[in-house]
Amino acid sequence: MSLEPDIEMNRLSRIGSLGTGSNFTAQRTGMAPFGSRRVGGGSGRDMKSHLGSFIDSFRRGDVNPANTDTYQHGKGGLGRVTSAQGGRYYNLHSANTRTASSLLARELKSRHLQMIAFGGSIGTGLFVASGKALSNGGPASVLLAYMIVGVMVWCTMQALGEMAVLFPVAGSFSAYSTRFLDPSWGFAMGWNYTLQWITVLPVEIIAGALTIGYWNPAIPKSIFVSIFLVVILVINLLGIKGYGEAEFAFAILKITAIVGFILIGIVINIGGTPTEGYIGGKYWQDPGPFNNGFKGLCAVFVTAAFTFAGTELVGLASAETANPRKSLPTAIKQVFWRITVFYIVSLTIVGLLVPYTEPRLLGATSMADAFASPFVIAIESAGATVLPSIMNGVILVSVISVGNSSVFGSSRTLAALAEQGHAPKIFAYIDRRGRPLVAILAASAVGLLSYLADYGSHSRVFDWLLAISGLSAIFAWASTCLAHIRLRSAWARQYPVSDLPFRAQAGVWGSWVGLACNVFVFAAQVWVAIAPLRGEGDPPLSAAEVAQNFFIQCLALPVVVVCCVGHKVWFRTSFVSLERMDIDTGRRDLESLGIIKAQEVEERRAWPRWKRLYRVIC
């Protein structure tokens, strides 16, 4: 039996329909498709037509009637109103309406989302930074930490998937924090996430430039910094479909490389290296499974969090997805395989092939040092001459991919912040092709910091850029879990759970588990930052060195506190109570949801058992 297509309807409480041009429609009035060809005329006229269409595409998109200053803004401007007494207060409903009626293009398909979830943000975190984790904690600590963070991320993504299918709004989790928790906390989460990805861009580009040094250290890094910047900017200016296609290709390459590494690693472990025979679990016995005890395990957590960062981009992309109800659940379920295959299995192989006492791990100059990649070291140990270069080529492609994702993540969040009144209004500029143009250019401009790769102390710059993004993902994930808990509480007061178009497989309890794991990882990171790992015979750190190490590890903490407190003092916002929580604005309803679900249940009854199990996890 074929399923009826989803009949999607945007429901906005108190204001009716969004009208033409909303992100819930496929209409763009007054806008010709980019690159469309007019009938008749010569080649010169066609060329002018293409040029005119190209230039016209950068103009501001058609303004939605529900999204205009007349409707939304009082004297205080975007997202806020100045009362007659001169006081300030934050207009929460106005912010919710604007994120729900964004003009972002909705062109991502299911295959794009699946690849973004499957391998979209795999980069230096897995391929290079895992070496530092291995040297700090040993192979057993790496597996334990990545499993714990994996469970945390899986629970978080289930919660995010449920909210993103129900509310596919611009800004995703930062908008959910504003709506379901506190506008001031949403302000802090939005800027925290924007800064995370803005600083990741130069970090990844520097990593790519340093990776080139594996083949020829004498080549000026600024040459490749320029190339990477141009490539990343061009991909993002192609629009959301261009970004989706690029990530689709990058993800396939990374998936192929990791699966290939796993197979090669198994062969090396069983067959041995040119200098010794069968390896097996040799390095788990000598030097051993753990290093630096419990503190070594805690030190691995922040690296694991950095590695998993970017998984939540699937939720951010929901506002630009053609059919979130069908595409998002499948993409969310792919996170299980990403965690299991890419991280747990590949790092198990790494732990079997590379001892944590390997000198190249200990001598890493930064988290971007490709020479310290445990993946490259493992392949080199087999005496291979070509495979290490291939692996470094994959690392190079991966850093470009993550740099591409960083512009996407930061620009979309920045544009959503502007739409909520949390950032200057200019960043909310969305052109006729649905691109947040000013936000993309602003995020890309920060990439100019990558030219510091030729600076002699670039590793210090690298550390401080990473400091901003170190704990940012932990804050974003914890807020997502808490927002989901609050949403379910408010939802239960008005609607049955069965009315949700997609339900988190772990339910509310999964969000509680994810929240608890986030708090634990945060506490472990603060402890390691205050009392860092020290080798035997190392002199004690001075007070200034302890303070510097703390801010390098936990700079996101004061950033979040300052943003939240400053916004609350300025607007005097309060925690959003269940009674006044808005669970209608921007909600994507399906007119025939009950009929569609009944048809799906009937269709599943005819499936064999293996297919039922497959669809549960995929």
C-alpha positions in Angstrom: 0.0 0.0 0.0 1.5 3.4 -0.9 1.6 6.1 1.6 -0.1 9.4 1.1 2.2 12.3 0.8 2.6 14.5 3.9 0.2 17.4 3.7 2.2 20.0 5.7 0.6 23.0 7.4 2.2 25.7 9.3 0.4 26.6 12.5 1.1 30.0 14.1 -0.9 30.7 17.2 -2.6 34.1 17.4 -1.4 35.3 13.9 -2.7 32.8 11.3 -0.8 31.9 8.2 2.7 33.0 7.5 1.8 33.8 3.9 3.8 33.7 0.8 7.5 33.3 1.1 7.6 31.5 4.4 10.1 28.8 4.9 7.3 26.3 5.1 6.3 27.0 1.5 8.1 26.5 -1.8 7.2 29.9 -3.0 9.5 32.8 -3.7 7.4 35.6 -5.3 9.1 37.8 -7.8 12.1 35.5 -8.0 13.1 33.7 -11.1 15.0 30.4 -10.6 18.8 31.0 -10.6 20.3 30.2 -13.9 17.0 29.8 -15.7 17.0 30.2 -19.5 14.7 32.5 -21.3 13.1 31.3 -24.6 14.4 33.2 -27.6 17.2 35.7 -28.1 20.8 35.2 -28.9 23.7 34.0 -26.8 24.6 37.6 -25.8 21.1 38.0 -24.4 21.3 34.7 -22.6 24.6 35.7 -21.1 23.1 39.0 -19.8 20.2 37.0 -18.5 22.5 34.7 -16.5 24.5 37.6 -15.2 21.4 39.5 -14.3 19.9 36.5 -12.5 23.2 35.9 -10.7 23.4 39.6 -9.5 19.7 39.6 -8.6 20.1 36.5 -6.5 22.1 38.5 -3.9 19.2 40.9 -3.3 17.2 40.6 -0.1 14.5 37.9 -0.2 10.9 38.8 -0.3 9.7 39.9 3.1 7.0 37.8 4.7 4.0 39.8 6.0 4.3 38.1 9.4 7.9 38.9 9.5 7.9 42.7 9.0 9.0 45.4 11.4 5.5 46.8 11.4 4.1 43.6 12.9 7.0 42.6 15.0 8.9 45.5 16.4 8.2 48.2 18.9 10.4 51.2 19.4 13.2 49.0 20.9 13.8 47.3 17.5 14.2 43.7 16.6 12.9 41.2 19.1 12.3 43.6 21.9 9.8 46.4 22.8 10.2 49.6 24.8 7.3 50.1 27.2 5.5 53.4 27.7 7.4 53.8 31.0 10.8 53.5 29.1 11.6 50.1 30.4 12.9 47.2 28.3 11.5 43.8 28.0 12.2 40.9 25.6 9.4 40.1 23.1 9.6 36.3 23.2 6.6 35.7 20.9 8.1 38.0 18.3 11.4 36.1 18.4 9.5 32.8 18.0 7.6 34.1 15.1 10.7 35.3 13.2 12.6 32.1 13.6 9.5 30.2 12.4 9.1 32.4 9.3 12.7 32.6 8.1 13.3 32.8 4.4 16.0 30.1 4.4 15.7 27.9 1.3 14.3 24.4 2.0 16.3 22.3 -0.5 18.1 19.6 1.6 16.9 16.0 0.9 17.1 12.8 2.9 20.4 11.7 1.4 22.0 15.0 2.3 20.9 14.8 5.9 21.9 11.1 6.2 25.5 11.9 5.1 25.7 15.0 7.2 24.7 12.8 10.2 26.9 9.9 9.1 30.1 11.6 8.5 29.6 15.3 8.1 31.8 16.6 10.9 34.5 13.9 11.0 37.8 15.8 10.9 40.9 16.5 13.0 38.9 15.5 16.2 38.9 11.9 15.2 41.9 11.6 12.9 44.4 13.7 14.9 43.2 14.8 18.3 42.4 11.1 19.2 46.2 10.7 19.4 46.4 13.2 22.3 43.5 11.3 24.0 45.4 8.0 23.6 48.6 9.4 25.1 46.7 11.0 28.0 44.5 8.1 29.1 45.6 4.9 27.3 43.4 2.7 25.0 40.9 1.6 27.7 40.3 5.2 28.8 39.7 6.2 25.2 37.1 3.5 24.7 35.3 4.2 28.0 35.3 8.0 27.4 34.1 7.7 23.8 31.4 5.2 24.8 30.1 7.5 27.6 30.1 10.5 25.3 28.6 8.4 22.6 25.6 7.5 24.8 25.3 11.1 25.8 25.3 12.3 22.1 22.8 9.6 21.1 20.4 10.6 23.8 20.9 14.3 22.9 20.3 13.7 19.2 17.1 11.7 19.9 15.8 14.7 21.9 16.9 17.2 19.2 15.3 15.1 16.5 11.9 15.1 18.2 12.0 18.9 18.6 13.4 19.6 15.1 10.7 17.5 13.4 8.0 19.3 15.4 9.6 22.8 15.1 11.9 22.9 12.1 12.8 26.6 12.8 15.9 28.6 12.2 18.5 28.4 14.9 17.3 25.0 16.1 18.7 24.3 19.6 19.6 27.9 20.4 16.0 28.9 19.5 14.7 26.0 21.6 16.7 27.3 24.6 15.1 30.8 24.1 11.6 29.3 23.7 11.5 26.6 26.3 14.1 27.7 29.0 15.0 31.4 29.2 15.6 34.0 26.5 18.8 35.0 28.3 20.0 31.4 28.3 19.1 31.2 24.6 21.1 34.3 23.9 24.1 32.8 25.7 23.7 29.4 23.9 23.3 31.1 20.5 26.5 33.1 20.9 28.3 30.2 22.5 27.5 28.0 19.5 28.3 30.7 17.0 31.7 31.4 18.6 32.4 27.6 18.7 32.0 27.2 14.9 33.5 30.6 14.0 36.7 29.7 15.8 36.7 26.1 14.4 37.0 27.6 10.9 40.6 29.0 11.3 41.5 25.9 13.4 40.6 23.5 10.6 42.2 25.6 7.9 45.4 25.8 9.9 45.2 22.1 10.4 44.9 21.6 6.6 47.9 23.9 6.0 49.9 21.9 8.5 48.8 18.6 6.9 50.4 19.8 3.6 53.7 19.9 5.5 53.6 16.1 5.7 54.7 16.0 2.0 56.7 19.3 1.8 57.3 21.3 4.9 59.0 24.1 2.9 55.9 25.2 1.0 54.5 28.4 2.5 51.3 27.6 4.4 49.6 30.9 3.4 49.2 29.6 -0.2 47.0 26.7 0.9 45.2 28.8 3.5 44.1 31.0 0.6 43.0 28.0 -1.4 41.0 26.5 1.5 39.3 29.8 2.3 38.2 30.3 -1.3 36.9 26.7 -1.7 34.9 26.9 1.6 33.5 30.3 0.8 32.4 29.3 -2.7 30.7 26.1 -1.5 28.7 28.1 1.1 27.8 30.7 -1.5 26.4 28.0 -3.7 23.5 27.8 -1.3 22.2 25.1 1.0 21.9 22.6 -1.9 25.6 23.2 -2.8 26.6 22.7 0.8 24.5 19.5 1.0 26.1 18.1 -2.2 29.6 18.9 -1.1 29.0 17.3 2.3 27.5 14.3 0.6 30.7 13.8 -1.4 33.0 14.5 1.5 31.2 12.1 3.8 31.3 9.3 1.2 35.1 9.8 1.0 35.6 9.8 4.8 33.3 6.8 5.3 35.2 4.8 2.7 38.6 5.8 4.3 37.5 4.8 7.8 36.1 1.5 6.7 39.3 0.9 4.7 41.4 1.7 7.8 39.4 -0.7 9.9 40.0 -3.5 7.4 43.7 -2.7 7.0 44.1 -2.4 10.8 42.6 -5.9 11.3 45.1 -7.2 8.7 48.0 -5.4 10.4 47.0 -6.6 13.8 46.7 -10.3 12.8 49.6 -10.4 10.2 52.0 -8.2 12.1 54.5 -5.6 11.0 57.8 -6.0 9.2 59.7 -5.9 12.6 57.4 -8.2 14.6 54.7 -10.8 14.1 51.2 -11.1 15.5 50.2 -8.0 17.6 46.8 -8.9 19.1 46.4 -7.2 22.5 50.1 -6.8 23.1 49.9 -3.0 23.8 47.0 -3.5 26.3 49.5 -5.5 28.4 52.6 -3.4 27.8 52.4 -0.4 28.4 48.9 -1.2 29.6 45.2 -0.2 29.1 45.2 2.9 31.3 47.5 5.9 31.7 47.2 8.5 34.5 44.4 6.7 36.2 41.0 8.3 36.7 42.3 11.7 35.8 43.6 10.4 32.5 40.1 9.1 31.8 38.7 12.6 32.6 41.2 14.2 30.3 39.9 12.2 27.4 36.3 13.5 27.8 36.9 16.9 26.4 38.7 15.4 23.3 35.8 13.1 22.8 33.3 15.9 23.1 35.4 17.9 20.5 35.4 14.9 18.2 31.6 14.4 18.4 30.9 18.1 18.0 29.0 18.8 14.8 26.6 15.8 15.1 23.9 18.3 16.1 24.2 20.1 12.7 21.5 17.8 11.5 19.0 19.6 13.8 20.3 23.0 12.5 19.7 21.9 8.9 16.0 21.0 9.7 15.0 24.6 8.8 16.3 24.0 5.3 15.0 20.5 4.7 12.2 19.9 2.2 10.4 17.3 4.3 11.8 17.1 7.9 9.3 14.4 9.1 10.6 11.9 6.6 14.2 12.9 6.4 15.2 13.8 10.0 14.2 10.6 11.8 16.3 8.5 9.4 19.3 10.9 9.8 18.9 10.9 13.6 19.0 7.1 13.7 22.3 7.1 11.7 24.0 8.7 14.7 24.1 5.2 16.3 26.1 3.8 13.4 28.4 6.9 13.4 29.2 6.3 17.0 29.6 2.5 16.8 31.5 2.2 13.5 33.5 5.4 13.2 34.5 6.0 16.7 34.3 2.9 18.8 35.5 0.3 16.2 38.2 2.6 14.6 39.6 3.7 18.0 39.7 0.1 19.2 41.9 -0.7 16.2 44.0 2.3 16.9 44.4 1.2 20.5 45.6 -2.2 19.4 48.1 -0.9 16.9 49.6 2.2 18.6 50.9 2.2 22.2 50.2 5.3 24.3 53.9 5.7 24.8 54.5 6.2 21.1 57.0 9.2 20.8 55.1 10.8 17.9 52.0 11.1 20.1 53.9 12.7 22.9 55.7 15.1 20.6 52.6 16.6 18.9 52.9 20.3 18.6 49.1 20.8 18.4 45.9 19.1 17.8 46.4 19.7 14.1 49.8 18.0 13.8 49.2 15.3 11.2 52.4 13.6 12.1 50.8 12.7 15.4 47.7 11.2 13.9 47.4 7.7 15.4 45.7 6.6 12.1 48.8 7.6 10.1 51.2 6.1 12.7 49.2 2.8 12.7 49.5 2.5 8.9 53.2 3.5 8.9 54.0 0.8 11.4 53.1 -1.8 8.7 55.9 -0.4 6.5 53.4 1.0 3.9 54.7 3.8 1.8 51.6 5.0 -0.1 48.9 4.4 2.4 50.1 7.0 4.9 49.9 9.6 2.2 46.4 8.5 1.3 45.4 8.8 4.9 46.8 12.3 5.1 44.9 13.1 2.0 41.7 12.0 3.7 42.6 14.2 6.7 43.1 17.1 4.3 39.6 16.6 2.8 38.2 16.2 6.3 39.4 19.5 7.5 38.0 21.2 4.4 34.7 19.5 5.1 34.6 20.6 8.8 35.6 24.1 7.8 32.7 24.0 5.4 30.4 22.9 8.2 31.8 25.6 10.5 30.7 28.3 8.1 27.3 26.7 7.8 26.8 26.2 11.5 28.0 29.7 12.6 26.2 31.6 9.8 22.8 29.9 10.4 23.0 30.4 14.1 24.1 34.0 13.7 21.3 34.7 11.3 18.8 33.1 13.8 20.3 35.2 16.6 19.6 38.3 14.6 16.1 37.2 13.9 15.5 36.7 17.6 16.9 40.1 18.5 20.1 38.6 20.0 22.4 40.0 17.3 22.6 43.1 15.0 19.7 43.1 12.5 22.1 43.1 9.5 23.0 39.5 10.1 19.4 38.4 9.5 19.8 39.4 5.8 18.7 36.5 3.6 19.0 36.8 -0.1 16.7 35.6 -2.8 18.3 32.2 -3.0 17.7 31.6 0.8 21.3 32.3 1.9 22.1 34.2 5.1 24.5 36.2 3.0 25.9 38.7 5.6 26.3 36.0 8.2 28.2 33.8 5.7 30.6 36.6 4.8 31.1 37.5 8.5 31.8 33.9 9.5 34.2 33.5 6.5 36.0 36.7 7.4 37.1 35.1 10.7 38.9 32.5 8.6 41.5 35.2 7.8 43.0 34.3 11.2 44.3 31.2 9.4 47.1 33.2 8.0 48.7 32.9 11.4 49.7 29.4 10.3 53.0 30.9 9.1 53.5 32.6 12.5 56.2 31.0 14.5 54.0 30.5 17.6 50.9 29.3 15.7 50.4 26.5 18.2 49.7 29.0 20.9 47.1 30.7 18.7 45.7 27.3 17.9 45.3 26.6 21.6 43.4 29.8 22.3 41.1 29.3 19.3 40.3 25.8 20.5 39.7 27.2 24.0 36.6 29.0 22.9 35.1 25.9 21.4 36.3 23.4 24.0 33.2 23.2 26.2 30.8 24.8 23.8 29.3 21.5 22.6 28.7 20.4 26.2 26.6 23.5 26.8 24.7 23.1 23.6 24.0 19.4 24.2 22.9 19.9 27.9 20.6 22.7 26.9 19.1 20.6 24.2 18.3 17.8 26.7 16.8 20.2 29.2 14.7 22.0 26.5 13.3 18.6 25.4 12.4 17.7 29.0 10.6 21.1 29.4 8.8 20.7 26.0 7.5 17.3 27.0 6.2 18.7 30.3 4.3 21.5 28.5 3.2 19.2 25.7 1.6 16.7 28.1 -0.7 19.6 29.4 -2.3 20.1 26.0 -1.7 17.2 23.7 -1.1 13.4 23.9 2.4 12.1 23.2 1.0 10.2 20.2 0.4 13.5 18.4 4.2 14.0 18.1 5.2 13.3 14.5 8.5 11.8 15.7 9.2 10.5 19.3 12.7 10.2 20.7 13.5 6.5 21.1 14.9 7.1 24.5 12.0 9.3 25.6 12.3 11.8 28.4 14.5 9.5 30.4 17.0 9.6 27.6 17.2 13.4 27.9 17.7 13.0 31.7 20.6 10.6 31.0 22.0 12.9 28.4 21.8 15.9 30.8 23.4 13.9 33.6 26.3 12.8 31.3 26.8 16.3 30.1 27.1 17.6 33.7 29.5 14.8 34.6 31.8 15.5 31.6 31.7 19.2 32.3 32.7 18.6 36.0 35.5 16.3 34.8 36.8 18.9 32.4 36.8 21.7 35.1 38.7 19.4 37.4 41.4 18.6 34.8 41.6 22.3 34.0 42.3 23.2 37.6 44.6 20.3 38.3 46.1 19.3 34.9 47.9 16.1 34.2 51.6 16.2 35.1 54.4 13.8 34.3 56.7 12.4 37.0 59.5 14.9 37.8 57.6 17.8 36.2 57.9 21.0 38.4 54.6 22.3 39.9 52.8 24.9 37.9 52.8 28.5 39.0 49.5 30.4 39.7 49.7 32.1 36.4 50.2 28.8 34.6 47.3 27.2 36.4 45.0 30.2 35.4 46.2 30.1 31.8 45.6 26.3 31.6 42.1 26.8 33.1 41.0 29.4 30.5 42.5 27.3 27.7 40.4 24.4 28.8 37.3 26.2 30.0 37.1 29.6 28.2 33.5 28.8 27.1 32.3 28.9 30.7 33.0 32.6 31.4 31.7 33.5 27.9 28.4 31.7 28.6 28.1 33.3 32.1 28.8 36.8 30.9 26.4 36.5 28.0 23.6 35.1 30.1 24.0 37.5 33.0 24.5 40.5 30.8 21.3 39.8 28.8 19.3 39.1 31.9 20.4 42.4 33.6 19.6 44.3 30.4 16.2 42.8 29.6 15.2 41.4 33.1 14.0 38.2 31.5 12.6 35.3 33.6 12.5 31.5 33.3 9.8 30.5 30.8 7.0 28.8 32.9 5.0 25.8 31.5 1.9 28.0 31.6 3.2 30.6 29.2 5.4 28.3 27.1 4.6 28.6 23.4 4.3 25.2 21.8 2.3 26.3 18.7 4.2 29.0 16.9 6.1 27.5 14.0 4.9 24.0 14.7 4.7 21.8 11.7 1.4 20.0 11.7 0.4 17.3 9.4 -3.3 17.4 8.4 -3.4 13.7 7.8 -0.9 12.6 10.4 -3.3 10.1 11.9 -4.1 8.5 8.6 -0.4 8.4 7.6 0.5 6.7 10.9 -2.2 4.2 10.5 -1.1 3.3 7.0 2.5 3.0 8.2 1.5 0.6 10.9 -0.5 -1.5 8.4 2.5 -1.6 6.1 4.9 -2.6 8.8 2.8 -5.7 9.6 3.7 -7.1 6.2 7.5 -6.6 6.8 9.7 -9.5 7.7 11.3 -9.4 11.2 14.8 -8.4 9.9 13.3 -5.3 8.2 11.4 -4.2 11.3 14.6 -4.4 13.3 16.5 -2.5 10.6 14.0 0.3 10.5 14.2 0.7 14.3 17.9 1.5 14.1 18.0 3.0 10.7 
